[in-house]
């Protein structure tokens, strides 16, 4: 039986009207300390977002979501947070916020292959 590793994931959400707490799932972030894995993926369903929130600035959302990629990869253009270790970056990305881009609370599980689990979660919660 393959070795199983603890992981955590959170769903990335766009919350156009924070006061109403309505949101659309747009992505996933997955973290596994033992596998040294931190990855985010998102897709903007523009038509759906505009239908529900006509005044939304899609390009601003897209630019802000790109920060997830930079921080996950540890890229210098991800700012000082990208220089932290993987668990600290995940905790920072999933911290509670009152902004237009938020994450769900982290959920744990066990995986054998982080890429397979990541794709499964993305399909389940975003697509």
N, C-alpha and C positions, 0 to 999 in steps of 0.2 A: 504494500500500500504506500503511495507517495506521501511524503511528509507534508503536513498541513501547517500553514502559517497564519497567525492572527493578522487581521487587517481591519481597517476602518474606512468607511466611505461617508460622504455627505453629498446631497443633491444641491446643485447650484440653481438658484431661483432668481428670476426677475420679478421685483415687487414694485410696479410702477407707482402705486399709491400706497405708500407705507402705512398710512393711517387706516386703510381698509383691510390690510393684511391679505390681499388677494395676490396670487402669484402664478407664474408659469415656470415649470421646470425647464431649464435650458442646458444643464450639464451635470457632470459627475466629477468628483475628486476622490481618488482612492490612494490610501497610504498603507504601507506595510513596513514596519521598522526592520524586521529580520531580513526581508527581501530587499531592503534599501530602495523602496519603490514609492514614488510620489508622482502622480499624473492627473491632469485635468483634461476634460474634453467638453466642448459645448457646441451647441448649434442654435442659431436664432431662427425661430419659426416666425419670420417677419410678418407674414399675412395674419397669422393668429394674434401676434402682439398688437398689430395695428387695428385689427378688428375689435379687440377688447379695450385697447388703450390708444385711441387715434392720435393723441398728442405726443406719443413716445418718440424719443430721439434714438433710433436704432443704431446709428453710427456711434453715438456716445456710449451706448451699452456695449457695443462690439469692442471699442477701445478699452473700456474698463475690464472686460472679460479677458483681454489679452494679458493682463497683469497676472492672471492665474497661471498661464503658460510660463511666463518669465520667472515667477517665484518657484513653481514646481521644478523647473530645469536648473534653478540656481544661477540663472543668467545675470550678469552685472547690471543690465538695464531693468532688472526687477527691483532695483533699489536695495536698501540695507536689509530688508527682510529676506531677500534671496540668498544672502550670505549666511543665514542661520542653518543649523543642521535640519535634516528632513523632518523629524518630529515637530520641531519648533515651527517650521514653515507650515506644516499641516494645521497645527493648533492656531496659528495666526490667520490662515485662510478660512478656518471654520469658526472663528470667534463670533459671538453674537453681535449683530450690527443692526442699526436702524437706517439702512440705506436702500437704494433701489436694487442693488445686487446683494443677495444674502445666501447663506447655505442653511440646509437643514441641520439639526443636531447630528453629530456623528453616530453612525451605527456600526457595530462590530460584526465580525464573522471570521470564518476560517477559509483559506484558499490553498490550492496547490500551484496554480499558475495565475499570477496577477493580471496578465494581459487578457486571459480568457474571462476571468471574473469581472474585470473592468468593462469589457465589451458587453457582457451579459447585463450588468447593472445599467449601462448606458442605454441599451435597447429597452430594458424594462421601464426605466423611469423617465427617459427623455424622448425616445422615438415613439 
